[in-house]
Amino acid sequence: MASRPTLKRLSFGLSRELWLVQTGIFLNALGWGAVLPFEVIYLHDGRGFSLGVAGLIVGTVTGIAVAAAPLAGPLIDRFGARAAVAGAGLALGAGYTGLAFARTEALAFAAAVVAGAGNGALLPAQSTLLTSLTPRELRHRSTAVARVFTNAGFGLGGALGGLVASQGLSGLRALFLLNAGTYVVYAAVLIAVVREAPRPEAIPGGYRQLLRDRPFVRLAATNAVVIAVGWGVFSWIVPLYARSEIGVSSELVGLLLLANAFTVVVVQVPVAKLSEGRRRVTMMAAGSAVFAAAYVLVLSARDVGALAYAALVVAAIAIGVGECFHTAVLMPLVADLAPPSLRGRYMAAIGLSWWIGLALGPILGTQLLSVSVTLTFGACVLAAGASAASMLALEPRLPVAARMTLVPEAGGG
């Protein structure tokens, strides 16, 4: 039987409650990854909505999420992160169940609004919950595990979704219900098992106080650029470029995304350990620098003939590494900057910067790509370089205690 110190090392120093939350994160990612590629297909082919309406329904989920994210912050601070995560999970469960059975466009849009509200609240509430359950010196590890579980669940969900969707209309409906079920089970377990620390006394100011926190505002603005380049452009623009300019097949485009996700699963935890005792801005700047190098490689792919796809694979892996450097320290830094009674608002604001970045990547990227490939990826290189410089210039403005990732005690795993 394993000794207690061995078990603690294997647990990465995290508590049972944290591992329970991480398991819920994995299940949610599994369900969402399974249903995401088939949302429009089901609404169009299975429910008979026009392609334009089906796209608008799916877009409503994201659009409402953007609006709901900042509204979730005060609710998290008032009622607690556990209650907010559970509420978001129940909303997502209800929304996706509604989408599974909606026979009219009005009902589908109503279900999408409910799911979108839950989607917008889930990320900041979940980030706040992880922060409140994790000792300060282990927050980077908890964040790393969450990223690994999210990417692993999303990747496995995509494979599972393809198998279930092959069963026709009943299989597509089952995907929506599977996704809904993961959220409802997660919410029920949180309510029954997880105990959150008492909430600190509220302080006045709310978002006004947050906006006066200039280092945080700069961090959030820079983060939006990093997400646009590292996540938005890679997820939507690079596949388009690979198909139209390089002639890569759809199957090989899918493998690019898989290589990126697999890189995060393998690299995120070692990068989190690498960050211990190091300056946070240096880690994030290094991630942006890796993005810049990756987009130089993406741009060069059209000029290297038979090695074009290999260059794109290396770039996909490099972008995954850059993501790991950025995310290993971002949320722990936000948690250190936030007053405890405003942590929900800070997490909601940084979550909003993610949504903005994810929107800007494809919106601006498609416009630039229609003009020039060189302009598109040259702009990515410049934006990534500017983000790295912005991160480095941020350090003197940060509280001294927030500048470094702490090194856990020897017993912390």
C-alpha distance (Angstrom), angle and dihedral (degrees) to the residues before:
residue distance angle dihedral
M1 . . .
A2 3.81 . .
S3 3.80 116.4 .
R4 3.80 121.2 -117.4
P5 3.85 94.0 -108.1
T6 3.82 89.5 50.7
L7 3.80 92.0 50.3
K8 3.81 89.9 48.7
R9 3.80 91.1 53.1
L10 3.80 91.0 47.9
S11 3.82 89.6 50.0
F12 3.81 89.7 54.8
G13 3.81 87.4 -123.8
L14 3.83 91.8 -67.7
S15 3.79 124.2 134.2
R16 3.80 126.6 -114.3
E17 3.79 89.9 -107.9
L18 3.78 90.3 55.3
W19 3.78 92.1 50.0
L20 3.79 88.4 50.7
V21 3.80 90.3 54.3
Q22 3.82 90.3 45.9
T23 3.81 90.2 52.6
G24 3.79 88.6 52.9
I25 3.80 89.7 51.3
F26 3.81 89.1 53.1
L27 3.81 93.0 49.7
N28 3.81 92.2 47.8
A29 3.81 90.8 50.3
L30 3.81 90.0 47.5
G31 3.81 92.0 53.9
W32 3.78 95.2 42.7
G33 3.80 92.8 45.9
A34 3.80 89.5 51.8
V35 3.81 96.2 51.0
L36 3.82 102.5 34.0
P37 3.84 99.5 80.2
F38 3.80 91.2 47.8
E39 3.81 102.9 45.1
V40 3.80 96.4 97.6
I41 3.81 91.6 37.3
Y42 3.81 92.5 55.3
L43 3.79 95.5 45.2
H44 3.83 91.6 46.9
D45 3.80 102.9 37.5
G46 3.80 100.3 24.1
R47 3.80 101.0 38.9
G48 3.79 99.0 27.5
F49 3.80 97.0 -124.2
S50 3.79 115.9 150.2
L51 3.78 115.8 -98.1
G52 3.81 91.1 -111.2
V53 3.81 93.0 51.6
A54 3.80 91.9 45.8
G55 3.80 89.4 53.2
L56 3.80 91.5 48.9
I57 3.81 91.7 50.9
V58 3.80 92.1 52.1
G59 3.81 90.0 43.3
T60 3.80 89.4 53.0
V61 3.81 89.8 63.6
T62 3.82 90.3 58.2
G63 3.80 94.9 38.6
I64 3.79 93.5 53.0
A65 3.80 89.6 45.3
V66 3.80 90.4 58.8
A67 3.80 90.4 52.2
A68 3.81 94.1 42.6
A69 3.82 97.2 50.6
P70 3.84 97.2 76.2
L71 3.81 91.3 39.2
A72 3.80 89.3 56.6
G73 3.81 93.2 60.6
P74 3.83 97.8 74.5
L75 3.82 90.6 43.7
I76 3.80 91.0 53.7
D77 3.80 91.7 49.3
R78 3.81 92.8 47.3
F79 3.82 103.2 40.2
G80 3.81 101.8 23.0
A81 3.78 134.2 -104.9
R82 3.81 95.5 -91.7
A83 3.81 92.4 56.7
A84 3.81 90.8 44.4
V85 3.82 92.9 51.1
A86 3.80 91.0 47.7
G87 3.81 91.4 48.2
A88 3.80 91.6 48.3
G89 3.80 90.4 49.1
L90 3.80 92.7 50.9
A91 3.82 90.3 48.4
L92 3.80 91.0 51.3
G93 3.79 90.8 46.5
A94 3.80 91.6 51.1
G95 3.81 92.6 44.1
Y96 3.80 96.4 51.3
T97 3.81 91.7 43.1
G98 3.79 87.4 53.5
L99 3.80 91.3 49.6
A100 3.80 90.1 50.9
F101 3.81 92.2 58.3
A102 3.83 104.0 25.8
R103 3.78 109.1 128.3
T104 3.80 97.3 177.5
E105 3.77 132.3 51.9
A106 3.82 91.5 -120.8
L107 3.81 92.8 56.0
A108 3.80 91.0 45.9
F109 3.79 92.1 52.1
A110 3.82 90.8 47.3
A111 3.81 90.6 51.5
A112 3.81 90.1 47.6
V113 3.81 90.6 53.9
V114 3.82 91.2 52.6
A115 3.83 92.0 46.8
G116 3.81 91.1 46.5
A117 3.80 92.2 52.8
G118 3.78 89.6 52.2
N119 3.79 92.0 45.5
G120 3.80 92.7 52.5
A121 3.80 93.2 49.2
L122 3.80 97.8 42.4
L123 3.82 100.8 70.6
P124 3.83 98.5 49.6
A125 3.80 92.4 39.5
Q126 3.79 92.0 49.1
S127 3.81 92.4 46.7
T128 3.81 90.0 50.2
L129 3.81 91.4 48.3
L130 3.80 92.6 51.0
T131 3.80 89.1 49.0
S132 3.80 93.9 49.7
L133 3.81 93.1 48.0
T134 3.82 95.9 45.6
P135 3.82 126.7 75.6
R136 3.80 110.0 -117.8
E137 3.80 94.0 -111.9
L138 3.83 91.4 55.7
R139 3.80 101.1 44.1
H140 3.80 93.5 101.2
R141 3.80 89.3 55.3
S142 3.79 93.3 48.7
T143 3.81 89.7 50.1
A144 3.80 90.7 49.6
V145 3.80 93.0 51.6
A146 3.82 90.3 48.8
R147 3.82 90.2 52.8
V148 3.81 91.8 48.9
F149 3.79 92.7 48.7
T150 3.81 91.9 46.1
N151 3.80 93.8 52.0
A152 3.80 93.9 42.1
G153 3.80 91.9 48.7
F154 3.79 93.2 45.8
G155 3.81 92.5 49.5
L156 3.81 94.7 46.7
G157 3.80 89.9 43.5
G158 3.78 91.2 56.9
A159 3.80 90.7 53.9
L160 3.82 91.8 45.4
G161 3.80 91.6 47.4
G162 3.77 92.4 56.1
L163 3.82 91.4 53.7
V164 3.80 94.6 47.2
A165 3.82 94.0 42.8
S166 3.81 89.7 55.8
Q167 3.83 87.4 71.7
G168 3.79 90.6 73.4
L169 3.80 128.5 -128.0
S170 3.80 94.4 -13.9
G171 3.80 90.1 51.2
L172 3.81 92.5 50.1
R173 3.81 91.1 50.1
A174 3.80 89.2 47.9
L175 3.82 89.5 56.9
F176 3.81 91.2 57.7
L177 3.80 91.0 47.8
L178 3.80 91.8 46.3
N179 3.79 90.1 53.2
A180 3.81 91.4 47.0
G181 3.80 90.9 48.8
T182 3.80 94.2 54.8
Y183 3.80 90.7 56.4
V184 3.81 94.9 46.5
V185 3.81 93.5 48.2
Y186 3.80 90.3 47.5
A187 3.82 91.5 51.3
A188 3.80 92.1 48.2
V189 3.80 93.4 50.5
L190 3.81 91.9 48.0
I191 3.79 91.5 52.3
A192 3.80 93.3 46.3
V193 3.80 102.6 40.6
V194 3.82 116.5 14.2
R195 3.79 118.2 84.8
E196 3.79 119.2 -162.5
A197 3.79 125.3 -152.4
P198 3.82 116.0 -103.4
R199 3.79 112.5 -81.9
P200 3.80 117.2 -110.1
E201 3.77 120.2 -114.3
A202 3.80 112.4 -81.4
I203 3.79 118.5 -106.1
P204 3.81 124.7 -155.6
G205 3.75 124.3 -107.3
G206 3.79 104.4 55.5
Y207 3.78 112.4 -177.6
R208 3.81 90.3 -1.5
Q209 3.79 89.1 65.3
L210 3.80 90.6 45.9
L211 3.81 91.6 53.2
R212 3.81 89.5 52.6
D213 3.81 88.8 57.7
R214 3.82 96.0 92.3
P215 3.84 97.0 -176.8
F216 3.80 90.6 53.8
V217 3.81 93.3 46.1
R218 3.80 89.4 51.5
L219 3.80 90.6 47.8
A220 3.82 91.5 51.1
A221 3.82 93.0 47.6
T222 3.80 92.1 48.6
N223 3.79 90.1 45.8
A224 3.82 90.4 56.6
V225 3.82 89.5 56.5
V226 3.81 92.2 46.5
I227 3.81 91.8 50.3
A228 3.81 91.7 47.3
V229 3.80 91.2 53.5
G230 3.79 102.1 33.9
W231 3.80 100.1 37.1
G232 3.81 110.4 13.7
V233 3.80 99.8 45.4
F234 3.79 93.8 39.9
S235 3.82 94.7 48.9
W236 3.81 98.1 46.0
I237 3.82 112.2 12.2
V238 3.80 102.2 40.8
P239 3.85 92.1 54.3
L240 3.83 89.5 49.3
Y241 3.81 90.7 49.1
A242 3.81 91.6 45.9
R243 3.83 91.6 53.4
S244 3.81 100.0 40.7
E245 3.82 102.5 33.7
I246 3.80 104.8 26.5
G247 3.82 99.3 30.2
V248 3.81 95.0 -127.1
S249 3.82 115.1 167.9
S250 3.81 122.3 -117.7
E251 3.80 90.9 -110.2
L252 3.81 92.0 55.1
V253 3.81 91.2 45.3
G254 3.80 87.4 56.4
L255 3.79 89.8 51.9
L256 3.82 89.5 55.4
L257 3.80 89.7 59.2
L258 3.80 90.5 44.5
A259 3.82 91.0 52.0
N260 3.80 89.3 52.7
A261 3.82 93.9 48.8
F262 3.81 92.7 45.0
T263 3.80 90.0 51.1
V264 3.81 90.3 56.3
V265 3.82 91.3 49.1
V266 3.80 91.6 52.3
V267 3.81 101.6 35.9
Q268 3.82 106.3 34.8
V269 3.81 98.5 79.9
P270 3.84 95.4 45.2
V271 3.82 89.5 48.6
A272 3.81 89.5 50.6
K273 3.80 89.4 54.7
L274 3.80 89.9 45.0
S275 3.82 89.1 56.3
E276 3.81 92.9 60.4
G277 3.79 110.1 113.2
R278 3.80 92.3 6.8
R279 3.81 133.0 112.5
R280 3.77 111.8 -92.7
V281 3.79 95.7 -143.8
T282 3.81 89.7 53.8
M283 3.80 91.0 54.5
M284 3.81 92.3 49.8
A285 3.80 92.8 44.0
A286 3.81 89.1 51.0
G287 3.81 89.2 53.1
S288 3.81 91.2 52.8
A289 3.80 90.8 46.9
V290 3.81 89.3 53.9
F291 3.82 89.1 51.5
A292 3.81 90.0 53.1
A293 3.80 91.9 51.5
A294 3.81 91.1 46.3
Y295 3.81 92.5 55.1
V296 3.78 91.2 49.6
L297 3.81 85.0 56.6
V298 3.82 92.0 46.8
L299 3.80 90.8 52.6
S300 3.80 92.2 47.7
A301 3.83 92.1 52.4
R302 3.81 92.9 85.9
D303 3.82 90.1 57.3
V304 3.82 101.2 49.7
G305 3.81 100.1 68.9
A306 3.80 113.9 -154.8
L307 3.80 91.1 14.1
A308 3.81 92.6 60.3
Y309 3.81 96.3 102.4
A310 3.80 92.1 43.7
A311 3.80 88.9 54.3
L312 3.81 90.1 52.4
V313 3.81 91.7 49.4
V314 3.81 91.3 51.8
A315 3.80 89.1 47.8
A316 3.83 90.9 50.7
I317 3.80 90.2 51.6
A318 3.81 91.6 46.4
I319 3.81 91.4 51.3
G320 3.80 88.8 51.8
V321 3.80 89.6 53.6
G322 3.81 90.6 48.3
E323 3.81 90.0 51.4
C324 3.80 89.7 53.7
F325 3.81 93.0 52.5
H326 3.80 91.3 49.8
T327 3.80 99.2 44.3
A328 3.80 95.7 41.7
V329 3.80 90.2 74.9
L330 3.83 107.5 17.6
M331 3.82 102.1 85.7
P332 3.83 94.9 38.3
L333 3.82 88.1 52.4
V334 3.81 91.3 49.9
A335 3.82 89.7 49.6
D336 3.82 90.5 52.3
L337 3.81 92.6 48.7
A338 3.80 94.7 48.4
P339 3.82 122.4 85.8
P340 3.85 104.2 -123.3
S341 3.80 92.8 -115.7
L342 3.83 91.2 52.9
R343 3.79 98.4 40.9
G344 3.79 93.1 109.8
R345 3.81 90.8 55.8
Y346 3.80 92.2 47.6
M347 3.81 91.4 50.2
A348 3.80 90.2 46.5
A349 3.82 90.8 51.1
I350 3.80 93.7 49.7
G351 3.81 88.2 45.2
L352 3.80 89.0 53.8
S353 3.81 89.1 52.9
W354 3.82 87.5 56.2
W355 3.80 91.8 52.5
I356 3.81 91.3 46.9
G357 3.80 91.3 50.0
L358 3.80 92.0 48.1
A359 3.80 89.4 51.7
L360 3.81 95.6 45.1
G361 3.82 94.3 50.2
P362 3.82 97.7 64.8
I363 3.82 95.6 29.9
L364 3.80 96.2 54.3
G365 3.79 94.1 29.5
T366 3.79 94.9 58.7
Q367 3.80 91.0 47.6
L368 3.80 92.5 51.3
L369 3.81 93.2 42.8
S370 3.79 90.2 56.1
V371 3.81 87.6 59.0
S372 3.80 104.4 37.7
V373 3.80 139.6 -18.3
T374 3.79 90.0 -146.6
L375 3.80 91.5 51.9
T376 3.81 91.5 48.7
F377 3.77 99.3 53.2
G378 3.80 93.6 30.6
A379 3.81 86.8 59.3
C380 3.82 88.8 50.3
V381 3.80 90.7 53.6
L382 3.80 91.6 49.3
A383 3.82 93.4 45.3
A384 3.80 91.8 49.5
G385 3.82 91.0 48.3
A386 3.80 91.4 48.9
S387 3.81 89.9 49.7
A388 3.81 90.9 52.8
A389 3.80 90.7 51.1
S390 3.81 91.2 47.0
M391 3.80 91.5 52.3
L392 3.80 92.9 50.4
A393 3.81 91.6 48.0
L394 3.82 89.7 51.4
E395 3.81 96.4 66.3
P396 3.84 99.4 80.9
R397 3.80 88.5 54.9
L398 3.80 94.3 53.0
P399 3.81 122.9 92.7
V400 3.79 108.6 -98.7
A401 3.80 91.8 -120.3
A402 3.82 91.2 57.0
R403 3.80 98.3 50.7
M404 3.80 99.9 82.2
T405 3.78 134.9 49.8
L406 3.78 105.9 -120.1
V407 3.79 121.5 -119.5
P408 3.82 109.6 -126.9
E409 3.76 119.3 -126.4
A410 3.79 116.1 -96.8
G411 3.79 91.1 -98.1
G412 3.77 91.5 56.7
G413 3.80 94.0 83.5
